[in-house]
Amino acid sequence: MQYRLANDRIKRLQKEVEELQKVGGALKPGGCVATLEFVPNEDRVSPPMPAAFSMTMLTSTASGDAHTFRELSDMHDRAGFTAVSEDPIPMSPHTVVMAKA
């Protein structure tokens, strides 16, 4: 079962990279992509709201999860983006993740 879960996760991550590549292909060089995310810390149990969202996704969807910034940055890098940054929104559980094409 662990192999299956890891395999599903790899397939899902690859699909997300492919989607980012499509977005990058639609941008002019130097264009910017921004996504609004729940970004848990590396421990995946903090801060509370992104961690709760991650738990909800893991327990109520076939392959859902919330990604750490390291994972999101890696996805953007693999899709050809540069200068990936995270900007937490004050007084909100959301983070804006930005990258340049």
LUMZAPA-884662 format. One record per residue (C-alpha): residue number from 0; residue in three letters; x, y, z. Coordinates in steps of 0.02 Angstrom, whole numbers. Example, Ala and Ser with C-alpha at 12.3 -4.5 7.8 and 13.67 -1.06 7.14 Angstrom:
BEGIN
> seq|type|X|Y|Z
> 0|ALA|615|-225|390
> 1|SER|684|-53|357
***
This chain:
BEGIN
> seq|type|X|Y|Z
> 0|MET|0|0|0
> 1|GLN|141|123|37
> 2|TYR|209|98|-138
> 3|ARG|39|135|-213
> 4|LEU|20|294|-112
> 5|ALA|194|353|-160
> 6|ASN|161|309|-341
> 7|ASP|-4|405|-340
> 8|ARG|83|554|-261
> 9|ILE|221|553|-393
> 10|LYS|90|547|-532
> 11|ARG|-7|690|-454
> 12|LEU|150|796|-431
> 13|GLN|199|764|-612
> 14|LYS|26|820|-669
> 15|GLU|44|980|-568
> 16|VAL|214|1013|-648
> 17|GLU|136|986|-820
> 18|GLU|-2|1111|-778
> 19|LEU|128|1239|-723
> 20|GLN|221|1210|-886
> 21|LYS|62|1253|-982
> 22|VAL|45|1413|-882
> 23|GLY|228|1455|-913
> 24|GLY|204|1426|-1099
> 25|ALA|65|1554|-1101
> 26|LEU|172|1689|-1019
> 27|LYS|296|1805|-1102
> 28|PRO|477|1781|-1043
> 29|GLY|492|1862|-873
> 30|GLY|304|1849|-845
> 31|CYS|244|1801|-672
> 32|VAL|131|1665|-607
> 33|ALA|47|1683|-437
> 34|THR|-52|1554|-342
> 35|LEU|-147|1569|-180
> 36|GLU|-104|1420|-69
> 37|PHE|-123|1345|103
> 38|VAL|62|1311|139
> 39|PRO|100|1203|291
> 40|ASN|271|1206|372
> 41|GLU|390|1061|339
> 42|ASP|323|974|496
> 43|ARG|150|973|412
> 44|VAL|64|1009|579
> 45|SER|87|1197|584
> 46|PRO|25|1330|562
> 47|PRO|-147|1270|614
> 48|MET|-256|1319|463
> 49|PRO|-141|1254|324
> 50|ALA|-112|1095|427
> 51|ALA|-299|1072|449
> 52|PHE|-326|1099|262
> 53|SER|-192|969|225
> 54|MET|-276|844|342
> 55|THR|-446|878|262
> 56|MET|-375|849|88
> 57|LEU|-286|690|141
> 58|THR|-441|616|224
> 59|SER|-577|671|105
> 60|THR|-501|658|-71
> 61|ALA|-420|519|-169
> 62|SER|-251|604|-182
> 63|GLY|-264|778|-109
> 64|ASP|-135|864|0
> 65|ALA|-68|1036|40
> 66|HIS|112|1061|-16
> 67|THR|253|1136|85
> 68|PHE|344|1284|8
> 69|ARG|492|1170|-31
> 70|GLU|377|1056|-132
> 71|LEU|293|1202|-220
> 72|SER|462|1280|-260
> 73|ASP|524|1115|-330
> 74|MET|368|1099|-440
> 75|HIS|394|1274|-508
> 76|ASP|579|1241|-539
> 77|ARG|541|1080|-633
> 78|ALA|413|1174|-737
> 79|GLY|546|1300|-790
> 80|PHE|505|1445|-674
> 81|THR|634|1547|-579
> 82|ALA|635|1663|-427
> 83|VAL|503|1565|-333
> 84|SER|447|1659|-178
> 85|GLU|317|1644|-41
> 86|ASP|225|1790|33
> 87|PRO|111|1747|179
> 88|ILE|-43|1859|183
> 89|PRO|-56|1946|353
> 90|MET|-206|1896|459
> 91|SER|-244|1753|337
> 92|PRO|-201|1568|324
> 93|HIS|-154|1593|141
> 94|THR|14|1617|57
> 95|VAL|44|1690|-116
> 96|VAL|173|1588|-210
> 97|MET|251|1684|-354
> 98|ALA|376|1635|-489
> 99|LYS|446|1705|-652
> 100|ALA|435|1621|-821
***
